[in-house]
Amino acid sequence: MSNLNFHLAGIIPLSSIPLQYNLPYHPCMLPVDDNYLMIHRAIMECAWAGCETIWIVADPDIQPMFKKVIGDYVYDPVNYHRPMDPDRFAKRSMIPIYFTSIDVKNRNKRDSYGWSIIEGAYMAYRVSNQLSKWVVPSMYYVAFPWSLYPPEIVREYRKPISTHKRFRITSEGQGIKQGKMMGFTFNEEDFINCRAWVRKEGTGRYVPGGKKNEEGIPRELLPPEERWSGRHFQLEDVFCQLGEDATILDLPYYFDASSFGGYKQWAESDVNIDKPVVEKWIEPSKYKKSLLEFD
């Protein structure tokens, strides 16, 4: 497939992660620089990676809060600053940011943190496919707000990321397949395999192969604590079927900011995350951007 037809969709999962904070606001709003939040860092990671669209998976009750600080678009940082180009303003490209959420039918059933990534990829595919086959995602890039490293480190891997070969960020050899929340890509085959594994290995309401009524409908219920086990699956479980062949970017550090202790560990380190040094890097919200708001 020509790279002109290649569509890299960014996925930022915010739903269904057990956070160890006691704050009056969402932890993604914690700063990593002046007026530069953890959610901003994840968006810029997608932008540096070369994503054409960004899909944020967030529960409906927290979406309005994020829309005020995120906006509708982020500028592609690679072609933003070209001072010697006479047509530099026309060549600046904006990456649209969309909001979606876990489907109601899967809430409290399969809604693990890993499953929210699967749901985000499905919605990106579904909406794009309804528009045109030319904008259907070829690969999906996942950026985690909770993993703190400079987003621009993926800049030199931008070309290999926008290919059909997988890409993973690891720390001392450990990445998404070991449960580390570090950036990675997956393709349609990985999506199908991971989703099928969760559906197969996770329990439902009824005992597999249990008693059925005269119409052949299951009627033997599992104990409440054993129902819908998929909602407890960890990242390494959901993505255990991820293909092995991948370009690797290995880092000598890993900061998991899903707890305040991890956030403090990063703050005390010498790993700096700097706000983009441009006058305008994100567009304020002007339109309805949640898929739930369209009639």
C-alpha positions in Angstrom: 0.0 0.0 0.0 1.3 3.5 -0.8 2.2 5.6 2.1 -0.1 8.3 0.7 -3.0 6.0 1.7 -1.5 5.1 5.1 -3.6 6.3 8.0 -2.1 6.2 11.5 -4.8 6.7 14.2 -3.7 7.7 17.7 -5.5 6.1 20.7 -5.3 7.7 24.2 -7.1 5.5 26.8 -8.4 7.3 30.0 -11.2 4.9 30.9 -11.2 2.0 33.3 -7.8 2.3 34.9 -7.6 2.0 38.7 -5.8 5.2 39.7 -4.1 5.7 43.1 -4.9 9.3 43.6 -7.1 11.4 45.9 -7.6 14.6 43.9 -10.6 16.8 43.3 -9.9 16.6 39.6 -8.8 13.9 37.1 -5.1 13.0 37.5 -4.5 13.5 33.8 -4.7 17.2 34.6 -1.5 17.1 36.6 1.2 19.3 35.1 4.5 18.1 33.6 5.5 21.7 32.7 3.9 25.2 33.0 0.4 24.9 31.5 1.3 21.5 30.0 -0.5 18.6 31.4 -0.1 14.8 31.3 -3.0 14.6 28.8 -1.2 17.2 26.6 2.0 15.0 26.7 0.1 12.0 25.4 -1.5 14.1 22.6 1.9 15.4 21.6 3.3 11.9 21.5 0.7 11.0 19.0 1.5 14.1 17.0 5.2 13.5 17.0 4.5 9.8 15.9 2.7 11.1 12.8 -0.9 10.3 13.7 -3.5 11.7 11.3 -6.3 11.5 13.9 -6.3 11.2 17.7 -9.1 9.3 19.5 -9.4 9.8 23.3 -11.4 7.1 25.1 -12.9 8.7 28.2 -16.1 8.2 30.2 -18.8 10.7 29.3 -18.9 12.4 32.7 -15.2 13.6 32.4 -15.2 14.5 28.7 -16.4 18.1 29.2 -13.5 18.8 31.5 -11.0 17.6 29.0 -12.5 19.5 26.0 -11.8 22.8 27.7 -8.1 22.1 28.1 -7.5 20.0 24.9 -9.4 21.7 22.1 -10.3 20.4 18.7 -7.0 20.0 17.0 -3.3 19.8 17.6 -0.7 21.1 15.1 1.7 18.6 13.6 5.0 19.7 15.3 7.2 18.4 12.4 5.9 20.9 9.8 4.9 23.7 12.1 8.1 25.6 12.4 9.6 26.3 8.9 10.9 29.9 9.1 12.6 29.8 5.7 9.5 28.4 3.8 7.6 31.3 2.2 4.4 29.1 2.3 5.0 27.9 5.8 1.5 28.8 7.2 -0.3 26.9 4.4 1.8 23.8 5.0 1.0 23.6 8.7 -1.3 20.6 9.2 -3.8 20.1 12.1 -4.6 16.7 13.6 -8.2 16.4 14.7 -9.0 15.2 18.2 -12.1 13.1 18.9 -13.7 11.7 22.0 -15.4 8.4 22.4 -16.2 6.0 25.3 -16.6 2.3 26.0 -19.8 0.9 24.6 -22.7 0.6 27.1 -23.0 -3.1 26.4 -19.5 -3.7 27.6 -19.5 -1.6 30.8 -19.0 -3.6 34.0 -18.5 -6.6 31.7 -15.3 -6.3 29.7 -14.3 -2.8 30.4 -10.7 -3.3 31.5 -8.1 -0.7 30.7 -6.8 -2.8 27.8 -10.3 -3.2 26.5 -10.7 0.6 26.3 -7.9 0.6 23.8 -9.7 -2.0 21.7 -12.9 0.0 21.9 -11.1 3.2 20.8 -9.6 1.4 17.8 -12.9 0.0 16.8 -14.6 3.4 16.9 -11.8 4.9 14.9 -12.2 2.2 12.3 -16.0 2.4 12.3 -16.3 6.1 11.8 -13.5 6.3 9.2 -15.0 3.4 7.3 -18.3 5.2 7.0 -16.5 8.2 5.5 -14.2 6.5 3.0 -12.1 3.4 2.6 -9.1 5.8 2.0 -9.2 7.0 5.6 -9.6 3.7 7.4 -6.7 3.3 9.9 -3.8 1.1 8.7 -2.2 1.1 12.1 -3.0 2.3 15.6 -0.6 4.2 17.9 -1.4 4.0 21.6 0.0 6.8 23.9 -0.5 6.5 27.6 -0.9 9.7 29.7 0.5 7.8 32.7 3.9 6.9 31.2 6.1 10.0 31.6 8.9 10.4 29.0 9.5 13.2 26.5 7.1 12.8 23.6 9.5 14.0 21.0 11.7 10.9 21.4 9.5 9.2 18.8 10.3 11.9 16.2 13.3 9.9 14.7 11.0 6.8 14.4 8.2 8.7 12.6 8.8 7.0 9.3 9.1 3.4 10.6 6.0 4.0 12.8 4.0 4.9 9.7 4.6 1.5 8.1 2.9 -1.9 8.5 5.7 -3.0 10.9 4.8 -2.7 14.6 6.6 -0.3 16.8 7.1 -0.5 20.6 8.7 1.6 23.3 10.2 -0.5 26.0 12.2 0.0 29.2 15.0 -2.5 29.8 13.3 -4.9 27.3 9.8 -4.6 28.9 6.9 -3.0 27.2 3.2 -3.5 26.6 3.4 -7.3 26.5 4.8 -7.1 30.1 2.1 -4.7 31.2 4.2 -1.5 30.9 2.2 1.5 29.7 4.5 2.6 27.0 3.7 3.7 23.4 3.1 1.0 20.8 1.4 0.3 17.5 -0.9 -2.6 16.4 -2.6 -3.5 13.2 -6.0 -4.9 12.2 -4.8 -8.5 12.7 -3.7 -7.7 16.2 -7.0 -6.0 16.9 -9.0 -9.0 15.8 -6.8 -11.5 17.7 -6.7 -9.5 21.0 -10.5 -8.9 20.9 -11.2 -12.5 20.2 -8.9 -13.7 23.0 -10.7 -11.4 25.6 -14.1 -12.7 24.4 -13.0 -16.3 24.6 -11.1 -16.3 27.9 -13.5 -13.9 29.8 -16.5 -15.4 31.5 -20.1 -14.2 31.0 -23.2 -14.6 33.2 -23.6 -18.4 32.7 -21.5 -21.5 33.3 -19.8 -22.5 30.1 -21.4 -25.8 29.0 -23.9 -25.5 31.9 -27.5 -26.5 32.1 -29.9 -25.2 29.4 -33.7 -25.0 29.1 -35.8 -26.7 26.5 -35.0 -24.0 24.0 -31.3 -24.6 24.5 -30.7 -21.2 26.3 -28.2 -21.3 29.2 -29.7 -21.1 32.6 -27.0 -22.1 35.0 -25.6 -18.8 36.5 -22.0 -18.3 37.6 -21.4 -17.0 41.1 -21.4 -13.2 41.0 -17.7 -12.9 41.7 -16.9 -15.2 38.7 -19.0 -13.3 36.2 -17.5 -11.1 33.5 -13.9 -11.8 34.4 -12.7 -9.8 31.4 -13.1 -6.6 33.3 -10.2 -7.6 35.5 -7.8 -8.5 32.7 -4.5 -6.6 32.8 -2.8 -5.0 29.8 -0.5 -7.9 29.4 -3.5 -10.2 29.2 -5.5 -8.2 26.7 -2.4 -7.8 24.4 -0.9 -11.2 24.8 -1.8 -12.0 21.2 0.1 -9.0 19.9 2.6 -9.9 17.1 6.2 -10.2 18.0 7.9 -8.5 15.0 8.4 -4.8 15.9 10.8 -1.9 15.8 11.9 -1.3 19.3 12.8 2.0 21.1 14.3 1.0 24.5 14.5 3.6 27.3 16.7 3.3 30.4 13.9 4.5 32.6 10.1 4.0 33.2 7.9 6.3 35.3 4.4 4.9 35.9 2.3 8.0 37.0 -0.9 6.0 37.6 -0.1 6.6 41.3 1.0 9.8 43.1 4.2 7.9 44.1 5.1 7.3 40.5 4.4 11.0 39.7 6.7 12.1 42.5 9.4 9.7 41.3 9.3 11.3 37.9 9.3 14.9 39.4 12.4 14.0 41.4 14.2 12.6 38.4 16.3 14.4 35.8 13.9 13.5 32.9 12.4 16.7 31.7 9.2 17.0 29.7 9.0 20.4 28.1 6.1 22.3 26.7 6.3 22.8 22.8 8.3 26.0 22.2 5.8 27.5 19.7 3.3 30.2 20.1 0.3 28.1 19.2 0.4 24.3 19.3 -3.2 23.4 20.1 -6.6 24.8 18.8 -9.3 25.8 21.4 -12.5 23.9 21.3 -15.1 25.3 18.8 -17.2 22.4 17.8 -18.9 19.3 19.2 -16.2 16.7 19.3 -17.8 13.9 21.3 -19.4 11.2 19.2 -22.1 11.0 21.9 -23.2 14.6 21.1 -24.1 14.1 17.4 -27.8 13.6 16.8 
